[in-house]
Amino acid sequence: MIRHSLLCVASALALAGCVAGPPPEVATPAPALPEAYFYAPNATTEVTLSALLPVEDPAFDTLAAQALAGSPTLGEAAARIEQARAGADRAVAERLPSIGANASVTGQRTNPSQFGSDLPPGIAFDTERVSYAANLTARWDPDIFDRLRAQERAALARVDAATASARGVRNALLAEIAASVIDWRTLSGREEAIRSDLAAAEDLARLAAVRERAGIAPGFDRVRAESAASASRSRLAALAGERSRLVGRLVTLTAQSAQLVRAALVQAAPPPRIDAVPASLPSSLLINRPDVLAAASTLAAEDAELAATARRRFPTFDLSAVIGLLTFNLADLFDEESLVGSLAGSVAGPLLDFGRIEAEIDGAAAEKQAAFQAYRGAVYTALGDAEAGYGVASGAAAEAEAAAREAAELARAARLANTRYEAGLSDFLIVLEARRAADASGERAAAAAGRVQRARVLLWQALGGSDLP
C-alpha cells in the first residue's frame, strides 16, 4: 500500500513537470558572410599575420615581453579565466555524490515527573544520559533529467568565453605597444626631416647675410630666412611633448618605469620591412577573432542555461544514506550493536507554482536571444574591421609612396632654386617659397610612412591577431 502511494505521488510530480511542454525555440542561424573581402588585394605570396607587426624592432620585442609578463590588464583577464574555471569545477562536482562525516556528544536530562507517578513497580530509568555518535553520510542527485549536466555545459562554455576574451585583451595590448613603438620611430623620422629642413634654412640665412653685407641683397631676405629656421626649431621642439606622451602610454601598457621604457625605445632598429598584406577569407573571422569566439561561447552558455532552467519543471530525485555508530557508553562505541544506518530516497517537483518557472524560462530565452544578437554584432563588427583594415592599409601605402615622391621632387626643386639664386638667376622669394614647400614635404613623407605601419597593425588586430614568433 505504501509503495503504491509513493508511485502515485512520483507519477503526479513527473506529469506536472511534463505537461508544460518543451522550452521555447530560439533560432540562431549562422550569419551569412561574403566569400571574399571587397578591399582585399590579390595576394599571391604567403604572408603570416605576425609579419604585420614590427617584430624585427628590438624595442617592440622588449616592451611586448615586459607587458606579457606583468601587465595588470592581462593579469585581470587571467583571473577571470580562473574564476570561470572554478565555476566549471563546481558544476562538475555538483553531479558527483557528496560524502561527509560528523561526530557528536549529546547530554540529556529528563524530569521523571513528566511521566507521572504511577509507573509500574520496578520500572526505573536514567534521568541523565550522554550519547556518543559518529556518522558517515552520503548524498547524490542522479540528475535524471540532465539539469546538472546542462549547468555543467554552461559553465564550461563560460570558460571558453573568458579564454577568448583574454586573448582579445592580449591582442589589444600588443597592438597598442606596436602602434606606440611605430609612433616613436615615426617621430624619429620626422625629427630627421625637420633637422634637415633646419640645416637648409640656416644655410639660406647665412647666404642671405653674406649677400646683405656685400650690399647685393636687402636685409629683409635674411630676416625671412631666419624666420623659416625658427619655424623648423618650433616644430622640432614640439616633438618632445609627443615623445613624453608615448613613454607615459607605454608605462601604463607594460607596467614598467619610464626609465626602462625609454631604454627600450632608444635601441637602434633596422629599417621597417613592408611586405604584402596576407590574404584571408571572411569565414576565418569565425575562428580567429577573439571577440567573435567569446560571443559564440557566451551564446552556447546561454543555450545551456535555458536548457537547465527548462528542466526545473521536472521532478528532482535525491538519494541519501547514513552509516554510523551510536552508543550511550563511550567504551561501547565500537561494539557491533552500536552500528546504525539509514537509506532514503526522495522525489520532489513543482505542482502549482503560478508561473514562476515559466517566467524564469522566458527570461532565459530572452538572454539567449540577446546573446545571439550580440554574436551577430560581433561577427559583423569583425567583418567591418577587416574590410576597413584592408582598405586603410592599401590607401596608406599609396599615400606614403606619393608623399615620398613629392618630398623628393620638392627637395630637388629647392636645390635648383638655391643654385639659381647663388648664380644670380633667381630672386630670393622664389628660393624661400621652394624651401618652405620642401620643408613640409619631408615631414609629411615620414608621417605617411608611419601611417603605413600603423595601418598594418590595425589589420593584424582586425583579422584576429596571432602569436608572436
Solvent accessible surface area in square Angstrom, and as a share of the most:
residue,aa,sasa,rsa
1,M,186,0.83
2,I,136,0.69
3,R,205,0.75
4,H,113,0.51
5,S,49,0.32
6,L,120,0.60
7,L,114,0.57
8,C,65,0.39
9,V,81,0.47
10,A,29,0.22
11,S,60,0.39
12,A,49,0.38
13,L,14,0.07
14,A,33,0.25
15,L,117,0.58
16,A,26,0.21
17,G,1,0.01
18,C,66,0.39
19,V,106,0.61
20,A,50,0.39
21,G,27,0.26
22,P,119,0.75
23,P,45,0.28
24,P,59,0.37
25,E,168,0.76
26,V,20,0.12
27,A,80,0.62
28,T,53,0.31
29,P,87,0.55
30,A,89,0.69
31,P,16,0.10
32,A,88,0.68
33,L,39,0.19
34,P,62,0.39
35,E,163,0.73
36,A,64,0.49
37,Y,13,0.05
38,F,168,0.70
39,Y,121,0.46
40,A,30,0.23
41,P,61,0.39
42,N,152,0.78
43,A,33,0.26
44,T,134,0.78
45,T,84,0.49
46,E,176,0.79
47,V,28,0.16
48,T,93,0.54
49,L,35,0.17
50,S,17,0.11
51,A,26,0.20
52,L,5,0.02
53,L,7,0.03
54,P,22,0.14
55,V,50,0.29
56,E,87,0.39
57,D,12,0.06
58,P,40,0.25
59,A,0,0.00
60,F,2,0.01
61,D,92,0.48
62,T,46,0.26
63,L,0,0.00
64,A,1,0.01
65,A,61,0.47
66,Q,41,0.18
67,A,0,0.00
68,L,62,0.31
69,A,92,0.71
70,G,42,0.40
71,S,6,0.04
72,P,88,0.55
73,T,71,0.41
74,L,30,0.15
75,G,41,0.40
76,E,96,0.43
77,A,10,0.08
78,A,52,0.40
79,A,58,0.45
80,R,132,0.48
81,I,21,0.11
82,E,99,0.44
83,Q,116,0.52
84,A,21,0.16
85,R,115,0.42
86,A,61,0.47
87,G,37,0.35
88,A,4,0.03
89,D,97,0.50
90,R,160,0.58
91,A,14,0.11
92,V,60,0.34
93,A,54,0.41
94,E,71,0.32
95,R,76,0.28
96,L,108,0.54
97,P,74,0.46
98,S,65,0.42
99,I,126,0.64
100,G,32,0.30
101,A,82,0.64
102,N,77,0.40
103,A,82,0.64
104,S,55,0.35
105,V,107,0.61
106,T,73,0.42
107,G,59,0.57
108,Q,119,0.53
109,R,174,0.63
110,T,25,0.15
111,N,83,0.43
112,P,65,0.41
113,S,86,0.56
114,Q,122,0.54
115,F,104,0.43
116,G,39,0.37
117,S,120,0.78
118,D,128,0.66
119,L,74,0.37
120,P,81,0.51
121,P,135,0.85
122,G,83,0.80
123,I,102,0.52
124,A,94,0.73
125,F,81,0.34
126,D,101,0.52
127,T,44,0.26
128,E,116,0.52
129,R,109,0.40
130,V,63,0.36
131,S,19,0.12
132,Y,46,0.17
133,A,19,0.14
134,A,36,0.28
135,N,39,0.20
136,L,92,0.46
137,T,42,0.24
138,A,39,0.30
139,R,122,0.45
140,W,99,0.35
141,D,18,0.10
142,P,35,0.22
143,D,15,0.08
144,I,100,0.51
145,F,61,0.26
146,D,47,0.24
147,R,53,0.20
148,L,12,0.06
149,R,86,0.32
150,A,0,0.00
151,Q,68,0.30
152,E,24,0.11
153,R,112,0.41
154,A,0,0.00
155,A,17,0.13
156,L,85,0.42
157,A,11,0.09
158,R,88,0.32
159,V,20,0.11
160,D,83,0.43
161,A,14,0.11
162,A,18,0.14
163,T,63,0.36
164,A,10,0.08
165,S,56,0.36
166,A,15,0.12
167,R,80,0.29
168,G,23,0.22
169,V,43,0.25
170,R,56,0.20
171,N,5,0.02
172,A,40,0.31
173,L,9,0.04
174,L,0,0.00
175,A,6,0.05
176,E,70,0.31
177,I,0,0.00
178,A,0,0.00
179,A,10,0.08
180,S,5,0.03
181,V,0,0.00
182,I,3,0.01
183,D,26,0.14
184,W,11,0.04
185,R,57,0.21
186,T,22,0.13
187,L,5,0.02
188,S,46,0.30
189,G,27,0.26
190,R,49,0.18
191,E,38,0.17
192,E,127,0.57
193,A,17,0.13
194,I,0,0.00
195,R,124,0.45
196,S,69,0.44
197,D,6,0.03
198,L,22,0.11
199,A,53,0.41
200,A,27,0.21
201,A,1,0.00
202,E,51,0.23
203,D,72,0.37
204,L,7,0.04
205,A,12,0.09
206,R,141,0.51
207,L,43,0.21
208,A,0,0.00
209,A,16,0.13
210,V,77,0.45
211,R,43,0.16
212,E,56,0.25
213,R,179,0.65
214,A,67,0.52
215,G,65,0.62
216,I,109,0.55
217,A,16,0.12
218,P,83,0.52
219,G,25,0.24
220,F,122,0.51
221,D,9,0.04
222,R,71,0.26
223,V,72,0.42
224,R,51,0.19
225,A,0,0.00
226,E,74,0.33
227,S,55,0.35
228,A,10,0.07
229,A,2,0.02
230,S,59,0.38
231,A,52,0.41
232,S,0,0.00
233,R,113,0.41
234,S,72,0.47
235,R,67,0.24
236,L,31,0.15
237,A,73,0.56
238,A,61,0.48
239,L,2,0.01
240,A,66,0.51
241,G,46,0.44
242,E,54,0.24
243,R,37,0.13
244,S,71,0.46
245,R,147,0.54
246,L,3,0.02
247,V,18,0.10
248,G,37,0.36
249,R,97,0.35
250,L,0,0.00
251,V,48,0.27
252,T,89,0.52
253,L,16,0.08
254,T,0,0.00
255,A,53,0.41
256,Q,46,0.20
257,S,51,0.33
258,A,47,0.36
259,Q,137,0.61
260,L,91,0.45
261,V,0,0.00
262,R,113,0.41
263,A,58,0.45
264,A,3,0.03
265,L,0,0.00
266,V,91,0.53
267,Q,63,0.28
268,A,94,0.73
269,A,39,0.31
270,P,69,0.44
271,P,115,0.73
272,P,82,0.52
273,R,155,0.57
274,I,86,0.43
275,D,46,0.24
276,A,57,0.44
277,V,20,0.12
278,P,4,0.03
279,A,70,0.54
280,S,31,0.20
281,L,105,0.52
282,P,0,0.00
283,S,64,0.42
284,S,24,0.15
285,L,1,0.00
286,L,55,0.27
287,I,124,0.63
288,N,45,0.23
289,R,18,0.07
290,P,8,0.05
291,D,57,0.29
292,V,1,0.00
293,L,53,0.26
294,A,14,0.11
295,A,15,0.12
296,A,38,0.29
297,S,18,0.12
298,T,47,0.27
299,L,24,0.12
300,A,53,0.41
301,A,0,0.00
302,E,23,0.10
303,D,64,0.33
304,A,4,0.03
305,E,59,0.27
306,L,8,0.04
307,A,16,0.13
308,A,3,0.03
309,T,24,0.14
310,A,2,0.02
311,R,68,0.25
312,R,111,0.40
313,R,13,0.05
314,F,43,0.18
315,P,4,0.03
316,T,56,0.33
317,F,57,0.24
318,D,32,0.16
319,L,81,0.41
320,S,38,0.25
321,A,35,0.27
322,V,52,0.30
323,I,92,0.47
324,G,7,0.07
325,L,36,0.18
326,L,72,0.36
327,T,11,0.07
328,F,108,0.45
329,N,79,0.41
330,L,105,0.52
331,A,90,0.70
332,D,56,0.29
333,L,28,0.14
334,F,171,0.71
335,D,68,0.35
336,E,157,0.70
337,E,171,0.77
338,S,6,0.04
339,L,103,0.51
340,V,63,0.36
341,G,55,0.53
342,S,70,0.45
343,L,153,0.76
344,A,57,0.44
345,G,57,0.55
346,S,67,0.43
347,V,42,0.24
348,A,63,0.49
349,G,25,0.24
350,P,36,0.23
351,L,120,0.60
352,L,136,0.67
353,D,36,0.19
354,F,163,0.68
355,G,35,0.34
356,R,155,0.56
357,I,16,0.08
358,E,72,0.32
359,A,64,0.50
360,E,75,0.34
361,I,2,0.01
362,D,86,0.45
363,G,36,0.35
364,A,14,0.11
365,A,13,0.10
366,A,62,0.48
367,E,95,0.43
368,K,20,0.08
369,Q,70,0.31
370,A,59,0.46
371,A,10,0.07
372,F,10,0.04
373,Q,80,0.36
374,A,63,0.49
375,Y,29,0.11
376,R,88,0.32
377,G,36,0.35
378,A,17,0.13
379,V,0,0.00
380,Y,86,0.33
381,T,74,0.43
382,A,0,0.00
383,L,24,0.12
384,G,39,0.38
385,D,57,0.30
386,A,0,0.00
387,E,32,0.14
388,A,55,0.43
389,G,7,0.06
390,Y,2,0.01
391,G,23,0.22
392,V,80,0.46
393,A,7,0.05
394,S,66,0.43
395,G,40,0.38
396,A,9,0.07
397,A,47,0.36
398,A,61,0.47
399,E,73,0.33
400,A,17,0.13
401,E,113,0.51
402,A,48,0.37
403,A,12,0.10
404,A,55,0.42
405,R,126,0.46
406,E,64,0.29
407,A,16,0.13
408,A,64,0.49
409,E,105,0.47
410,L,48,0.24
411,A,33,0.26
412,R,147,0.54
413,A,45,0.35
414,A,4,0.03
415,R,146,0.53
416,L,90,0.45
417,A,10,0.07
418,N,48,0.25
419,T,85,0.49
420,R,122,0.44
421,Y,5,0.02
422,E,99,0.44
423,A,68,0.52
424,G,54,0.52
425,L,118,0.59
426,S,21,0.13
427,D,81,0.42
428,F,6,0.03
429,L,89,0.44
430,I,98,0.50
431,V,4,0.02
432,L,1,0.00
433,E,89,0.40
434,A,20,0.16
435,R,36,0.13
436,R,109,0.40
437,A,41,0.32
438,A,5,0.04
439,D,9,0.05
440,A,43,0.33
441,S,1,0.01
442,G,20,0.19
443,E,27,0.12
444,R,107,0.39
445,A,17,0.13
446,A,20,0.15
447,A,23,0.18
448,A,0,0.00
449,A,50,0.38
450,G,5,0.05
451,R,108,0.39
452,V,10,0.06
453,Q,29,0.13
454,R,90,0.33
455,A,3,0.02
456,R,10,0.04
457,V,3,0.01
458,L,97,0.48
459,L,0,0.00
460,W,0,0.00
461,Q,60,0.27
462,A,6,0.05
463,L,4,0.02
464,G,0,0.00
465,G,4,0.04
466,S,33,0.22
467,D,109,0.56
468,L,47,0.23
469,P,136,0.85
